[in-house]
Amino acid sequence: MTESSGTVTEAVAGEVVLSVNGTYRSVPSGWTLAKLLASLELDARTVVVERNGTILRDRLSFASLDLAADDSLEIVHFVGGG
């Protein structure tokens, strides 16, 4: 997975470009949201994900939700502590 804070005009063959928390990332075609979260070392049980302006409420769907070119994801994760 590659990352860039600038604008992206074209994806490399076999990859899709999407925005994650305002940063452009290139990920392999066919990646699911669950795979992206795993690559970011985030546990699906402790995050809220907004995709293209819609909050994704069904965490079980993360494993089957294919990422698409130009998706805009906002990911918020919870951290415990005192």
C-alpha positions in Angstrom: 0.0 0.0 0.0 1.4 3.4 -0.9 0.4 6.8 0.6 0.4 10.4 -0.6 -0.9 13.6 0.8 -1.0 15.3 -2.6 -3.5 14.8 -5.4 -3.6 11.6 -7.3 -4.6 11.5 -11.0 -4.1 7.9 -12.0 -3.8 4.6 -10.3 -1.1 2.0 -11.1 -2.5 -1.1 -12.9 -4.0 -3.5 -10.5 -4.5 -0.9 -7.8 -7.2 1.5 -6.7 -6.6 5.0 -5.3 -8.8 6.1 -2.4 -8.8 8.7 0.4 -8.3 7.6 4.0 -8.7 10.3 6.6 -7.7 12.9 3.9 -4.6 11.0 2.7 -4.6 9.3 -0.7 -3.7 5.7 -0.6 -3.1 3.1 -3.4 -4.2 -0.4 -2.5 -4.4 -3.6 -4.6 -7.6 -4.1 -6.5 -10.0 -6.5 -4.7 -9.0 -5.3 -1.3 -11.9 -5.2 1.2 -12.4 -2.8 4.0 -11.4 -5.5 6.5 -8.0 -6.0 4.7 -7.4 -2.2 4.7 -8.1 -2.0 8.5 -5.8 -5.0 9.1 -3.0 -3.3 7.1 -3.5 -0.2 9.3 -3.3 -2.5 12.3 -6.9 -1.5 13.4 -9.4 -3.8 14.9 -12.8 -3.5 13.3 -14.4 -3.8 16.7 -12.9 -0.6 17.8 -13.5 1.7 14.8 -16.2 3.7 13.2 -16.0 4.0 9.4 -17.6 6.5 7.1 -17.6 5.7 3.4 -18.5 8.4 1.0 -20.5 10.3 3.6 -22.3 7.2 5.0 -21.5 5.6 8.3 -21.1 1.9 8.0 -23.0 0.3 10.9 -22.6 -3.4 10.0 -19.0 -4.4 11.0 -19.7 -7.9 9.7 -19.9 -6.5 6.2 -16.3 -5.1 6.3 -15.0 -8.5 5.1 -17.1 -8.4 2.0 -17.1 -4.7 1.2 -14.8 -4.2 -1.8 -12.9 -0.9 -1.9 -13.5 1.2 -5.0 -11.5 3.9 -6.8 -12.2 7.3 -5.5 -13.8 6.0 -2.2 -13.5 8.5 0.6 -13.1 6.8 4.0 -13.0 8.5 7.4 -11.8 6.1 10.1 -12.1 6.9 13.8 -10.7 4.4 16.3 -11.2 4.3 20.1 -8.4 4.1 22.5 -8.8 3.0 26.1 -6.9 4.5 29.0 -7.2 6.5 32.1 
